[in-house]
């Protein structure tokens, strides 16, 4: 398995993974399409910010972001989109794993773990004291994986439809 920087040619693969991000039961007040479309939009914006003269490897459109592809036997198997956010409480920058997606074929083969390892290394390399991510309360499988990897819940966002 290798992890490499995303390139413009990866756009279709990455955007196609957006539906994998909601391959579980979602809360009743949002549709799977809403979640997938939101992630797809953020990923498309990353590709749109690439310079026109991008070469095969594009670290990111900006220094505070990265989009990487995990390959198994030379074939794309997953991606991770990392950004830098400002902590609400401390006002300090920190790394945030915005998207982590693995193809159905690669599920259970260590691709997600390799991408999490990469995310942690990316955060440390930028001097980040923390790595955050969001997981829907209904995504029990992902939450279990994250908790096994040392992530802990910080707060729950509540929703009331009006």
N, C-alpha and C positions, 0 to 999 in steps of 0.2 A: 504494500500500500504506500502511496505517495500522497503528499499534500502539496499543492502548488497554488500560486496566485491565480485568480480568475483572469481570463482574457475575454476580449469582446466576443470571440467565437463561442463562449460558454453561456451566452445570454439565454438562448432557448432552453438549454438544460436546466439552468438555475430557475428561470421563471416557471418551468414545468414542475418543479418540486413544490411549488406553493400549495398545491392541493394535498401533498403528503403532510403538510404541517397541521392539517385538520382531519387526520385519519382516525378520529375518535369522536365520541359524543361531545358536542359543544353545549355551553349553557343555552337554555331555551330562549333567551332574549336577543341572541345574535345568530345569524346563519353561518354555516360553513363558508359560504361564498364571501361574506363580509370579511372573515378572518383571512381567507386565502387571497382575496383581492387587495387587502391592506398590505400583506407581506409582499405580494407580487409588485405592488406599486413602489414600495420602498426599494426592492431589489432592482426594478427597472430604472429608478432614479439613480442608483449607483452606476449602472451601465451608461446612462445618459450623461453623466458627469465626466466620463473618460474623455481625454483629449482625442481629437480626430486622428492624430498620428500615433495612436497606441500601438505598441509592439506586442509580441506574443505574451509577455508577462506584464500585467498591470497591477502593481501593489495595491493601489486604491485610487479613487478619484481625488481623495484628500488624505493628508497624512494621518488623520485621526480615525480612519476607517480601513477595513480590510475585508475582502471577499475571497475566500479560498475554496478550492475544489479538492475533494478526496478522490483519488483514483485507485481502483483495484484492477490489477492486470491491464493497466493502461486505459481503463474505461471509467468515466465519471460515475461516482457512487454516492456522493453527498456534497453538501456545501455548508459553510459557516460564514455568517456576516457579522462582523465585529465593528462596533462604534465606540466612541468616547462620549460619555455623558457627564454632566455636572450633578453631583450629589445634592439633593434638595436640602439636606440638613447641614452638611459641612461646606457646601459650595466648592468642593474639590473635584477634579476630574477623576473618572474611573472608567474601566473597561466594561463594556456591556455586550453580551452575546445576544444579538437581536434575532438572528435566525440560525437554526441548526436543523438540517433536513437530510435524510438518508433515503435512497431509493428502496423500494420494497424488496428488490433482489439482494441488496446489500445489508438489509436489516439483520441484526444479530451476529454480524461478522467483525465487529470492532470498529466500524467506520465512525460511528457516533463518538465512541471513546477517544479515537485518534483526533477527531475534530475538537473535542473538549480539551485534550492535551494541548493542541495547537492554540486554542483560545487562551488557556492559562499562560502559556509561554509568551503569546502576543501581549497579554496584559502586563506580565512582569517586565518584558523588554521595554515597555513604555513607562515603567515606574509606577504602575497602578497598584494601589494597596488592596484593591478588591476587583472581583469579576462578578457582575450581576447578570441575571437573565430573568425572563418572565415565563411562567407556565400557567396555563389555564387550570383552574381547580378540577376540572373534569378530565384532564389528561393525566390519569393516575400512573400510567406506565412511564412517561417522561419524568414526572415528579419523583418516582421511585429511583430512577437512574440518577437524577441530579442529587438526590439525598445520599445515595450510596457513594457519590463522588465528592461529598463534603459540603454541598450547598445546603443552606437552611432557609426556611421561610422567614421573611422579614415582616410583611404585612399582607393583608388580604384586601383587595379592592372590592367593594360592594356595589351593586347595581340595582336600581329600581326603575322600571319602565313607567313613564308618566303618560 
